[in-house]
Amino acid sequence: MDDSVLFTMFVIFFGASLLATFALYARQSLLVAYVLLGILCGPAVAGWISDATMIRELSHIGIVFLLFLLGMNLPPQKLIRMLGQTTRITLVSSLFFTFAGFAIAWFAGFRGIEALLVGVALLFSSTIIGLKLLPTTVLHHQRTGSSMISILLLQDVLAVAVLLVLKGGNGEGLLVTQLLLSLMVLPLLAGLIYTINRFVLLPLLRRFDVIQEYVFLIAIGWCLGAAELASFGGLSHEIGAFMAGVALASSPVSLHIAERLKPLRDFFLIIFFFSIGAGFNPALVGDLLIPACLLAGMALFIKPYVFAWLFRRSGETRELAGEVGARLGQMSEFSLLIAVTGEQMQLIGAAAANLIQLATLLSFIVSSFWIVRRYPTPIGVDAALRRD
């Protein structure tokens, strides 16, 4: 098939527009339509997209923009207060789900590091689904949004630590050094981003904020530049983008920038969900279906109750705790990344990697379907629940 970028974009967006139309008439989640399109058009089925690598790399930009926009809604003082309130909830839930996932993988015949990584993959909830399906009004003004964000941010930090461990797994002597260097780089990166933002970026925005094209351009450059700075220091692109957004949150034009970047974010997130489907091979389901359903079921049905219970114990209302738990009830894009990285480093086999990918995909589909039918979302299938 034609592997040109133009043909790939045609398949993704023309196909997505068709399936999204059917999904809306059938009152289904648009995210499910994007994933299904990836499966149908990917290498394992129709083969119209023969190589999902390029699509996956493009889709990563959507996650970077998502974290950048998230940061712009969180001034540093608010962020510190939020993280302090949910650290215990994050740690307790992480230990519980790591053990639960390990147990499921162990009884499925996986041992050692494979079972452990399956358990680790279960502890994360999806930043993309959590924030993509959260209305802006909730994100800005309600405690639901701030509670979710703080949990997801702490999980992102844990994910970065896990990925550092995986990448250093074959170089045992370098592992501790890499982790220590990353911990040292984090405050240095924060200080550098703060300095550049205060003495370079904000003065430029104050002087030229009437030129909208320039504001749009400098915002994208700042986001991607901070992401590359973080990557150069051994951290993830997402952490750099998030820090850049937090630094910019004090600017009076931050909300304007956020509104201008939303369509760009959505463009790449459509590609992201397509890439999830395109990278999945239905022929590999086989014997993995039962353990994958158990893992996905743990994320979909047990995780919401655990989070709801922990939030109620911390003093939140039953309604808020239930909604936050439901919105966190899935596995994560970091679960997929852990599976791919673990297999590349030869720490786990193809079967364990496929188990994580299948369980994550199932949890994505069911979770997004459930959320859009029960809670306010920007893509709600019910007009009464559709809120931007």
N, C-alpha and C positions, 0 to 999 in steps of 0.2 A: 504493500500500500504506500501511498504518498506520505512521507514522513516530514514534509515541510511544516514550518511553524504555522503558516496560513491555514493549511488543511487541518492541522491539529486544533487550531482555534475555531475553525468552522464546525468540526465535529462536536467540540465541547459546547459551544454556545448555541448553535442551531439545534443540536440534539437536546440540550438542557431546556431551551425554550419550548420544544414540543412536549417533553416529558413533564416539565413543570406545569404546562397547561392541563394535561391529563390529571396530574397530581392535585391541582386545585379543584377541578371538577369532582374528583374522587375524595376530596377533603383529606388529603394526605400531606405529609411534611415535604417541603421542597428539598430539604437536605437528603431525604431518602431518594428522591428523583435523581439528584446529582450522582449519588453513589451507584445507583442502579445503572445509570447511563455509563459510568466508568466500567462496570462489570461487562455490560453488553458490547461496548466498543473496544475494550482492552485486548491485550494479547491472548487471553485465555478463551475468548468467545469469538467475536467477529474478526478481531485482529486489525481493525481499522487504525488503531494506535498500537504499533508494534513495539514501541519502547516507552515505558512509563517513567523512565529516569528523568528526562527533560521536564516532563509535566510536574513531577514531584519537586524538582528544584524550583520551578516557577511558583508552585503553590506555597512553598515555604515563605515567600514574600508576604502572602496574605496573613500568616501568623505574626510576622514581624510588625506589619501595620496594625494588626489587632491589638498587640501589646502596647504599641506606641500610643494609639488612641485611648486605650485604657489608662495609661499613665497620665495623660493630659486631663483626666477627670479626677486625679488624686493628688492634691497638694501634699508635700512631704509630711506636715504635721498630722494630717488625717490618715495618711498611710501608716505611720508609726503607731498611732493609736489602734488602728484596725488590726495590725499584725500582732500586737500585744494581746489583744482580746481573743484571738483564735489559734494561738500557737499550741496550746494544750489539746484543743479539739483535733488539730491536724496531726499531731504526733500520736495520739491515742488511736485515731481512725487508721492511720498508716500502719501501725503495728498490727492491728486487728485484721486488716485486709491482706497484708503480706502473709500472715499466718494462714488465713483462710485460703488464699490462692495457692500457697505452698501445699496445703493439705489436699486440695483438689488435684493438683499436678502429680503429687506423690501417689495417690490412689489410681491415677490414670497411667502410671508406669514410668513417670519421669523421676529422676533422682538428682541429688546434689545441686549443682549450680543451675541446672535447667529448671528444677522445681522452684528454687528460690527466685529466679528471674520471672517466672510466671506469677509468683506471689507479688513481687514488686510491681509488675505491670498492672496488677489489679488495684493497687492502692490509689492510682492517679485518676482524677476526673478530667473531663475534656474542657480545656479553656475555651476552645472554639465554640463548641455546642453551648456551653454555659453562658458565654457572652453574646454569641450570635442570636440566641433565643431570648435574651433579656432586653426588655424595652429600655430606651434611653432614659425615660422618666424614672424608671426603677433604678437604673444604674446611677443616676445623678442624685436622687432625692430620698430614696428609701433604704432602710437598713438591710433589706433583702440583698440588694446589689452589693453593698459594702461587705456584708458577711461572706457572700460568695467569692468576691474578689480576693479577700484576705486568705481564704482557704486555698484558692487556686494559685496565688502567688507563692505561698509557702510550699505547695506541692511542686511548683516549677523549680524552686531552689533545690528541693530534694531530687528532682529529675536530673538537673544539671550535675549534682553530685554523683548520682548513679551512672550517668553517661561518662563522667570522668573516670570512675572506677572501671567501667567496662573497657574504655579505650586504653587504660593502663594495665589491664589484666594480664597481658602477655609480657609486660615489662615490670615485674614485681618490685624491683628495686626503685623504679621511678614513680610508683603509684603514690606513696605518701608525699613525695616531693611535689608531684603535680597538684595534689589536693591542697597542700599548704600554700603553694604559689597562687592557686586560684583564690583562696581565702584572702591572701594579701592583695591580689589584684582588685578584688571587689571594691574596697573602700577607696583605692587609688583611682579606679575608673569613675566612681561616684563623684569624687572631688574634681577630677578633670572635666567631667560633663557639666558639673555645676559652674565651674569657672568659665568655661567656654560659653555656656548659656547666658551667664550674667554679664560678662564683659564684651561679648561679641554678638551673640544671637539677639538678645533682647534690644540692645541699642539699634541694631539694623532693622528689627521689626518696628520699633517705635518711629523710626525715620521714614520707612518706606511702606507702612502698613496700608496706605491707600492704593497701592499697586497690587491687586489681588493675584495676578499671575506670579509676581515675585514672592509673595507670601506662600503660595502653593508650592513653588519651586524650592524655596529655602526649607520649608517644613519636610519635604521628601528627602532633601539632601541631609538635613539634620538627623532624621530617623535612620536612614541607611548608613550615614557616617558613624553614628554612635553604635549601631549594630556591628559594623566592621571593627570598631575599636574594641568592643567586647570580645569578638572572635579572635582578634590579634592577641588579646590577653589570656586566651584559653577558656573564656566563658562563652555562653551561647549568644547568638544574635538577638534572641528574644529579650534577654536581660538588658543588653545595651539599648535596645529600642524602648523598653519600658522605662529605663532610667532617663532617657532623653525626653520621654513624654512627661514624667513626673517633674523634671526640671522646668519644662515649658508650661506646666499647669498654672504657674503664677502670672503668666502673661495675659493681658486683657484680650488678646486675639486667639487664645487657645481654643475656645468654643467654636469660633469661626473656622479655624484650621480643621478641627475635628469634623465639622459638617462637610467641608470641602473634600476631605480624604475618605469619607465613608464609601462613595461609589468605587474608588480605587481598591479599598479593602475588600468590598464585596466581589469585585472582579476576580481577585486572586483567591478568595475563599471558595468560589465556585470551582475553580481549578483544583483547589485542595481536595474537596470532597469527590470530585471526578477522579483524582489520582488515587484515592483510597480504593475505589472500585476497580480502577484499571490495574492496580497492583495485586489484586486478589485473584486466585485461581480456584474456581469452584471444584475442579477435579481433585483437589487435595483435601476436600472435606472428609470423606471416608470415615475412618475410625476416630477422627478428631471431633466429630459432631457432638457426641455426648459430653465429653469434658469441656468443649467450647461453650455448649449451652449452660453447663453448670457454672462456668466462670462468668458468662454474660448474665445469668440469672442472679448470681451473687451481687454483681454491679447494679443490676436493674431493680432488684427487689429487697435485698438486704442492706445495701449501702444507703439508700434513702432513709431507712429506719434508724440505722446507726447514727448518721449525721443528725437526724431529727432528735434522737434521744440525747446526744451530746449537747446540742444547742439548747434543748430544754433544761438540761442540767446546769448550763451556764447562765440561765435566767431569761432566755428568749421566750416569746409567746409560742404556743402550740402551732398557730397558723404560719408564722414566719419560719419556724423550725421545719415544718412539713414541706413548705415550698422550697426552701434552700436544699433540703435533703433530696427532693425529687429532681431538682435542676442539676444536682451533682451525681445523679444516679446513672453513671455510665463509665466506661473505661476512657482512655485518653489517646490523643495523637502521640503523646510521649510513650505510651505503651507500644505503639507501632515502631517508634524510633528505637526503643530498647530491644525489640525483637530483631530488627534489622542490624543494629550495631552488635548485639550478642552473637548473631550468626556470622557476621563479617569477621569478628575477632575469634571465631571458632570456639566460643565458650558454650554455645548451645547448638543443637542440630536443627535441621530443617523442620522436623516435626514439631519441636517446641516453638519455633518461630511462627509456624503456620497456626498453631493453637492460639497463640496470643493475637495474631492478626484476625483470625476468624471470630474469636470472642469479642474483640474490639469492634469489628464491623457489625456484628449482631447487636451489641449494646448501643452503638451509634444509631442504628435504624429504629430500634424499639424506643429508645429514650427520646429521640427527637419527635417521633410519632406521638408519644404520650404527652410530652410537654406542650406541643402546639394544640392539643385537644383539651388541655386542662388549665393552662396558665396563660397570662398575657404574653404575647410575643409579637415581634414585628412581622412575622409571616404566618400569623394564626389563621387556621382554616375557618374559624368562626369570626364573623365581623365583630362580635362583642368582645372577643379576646385579642383583636388585632390592634396593637399599640406600638408606635414607632419609638 
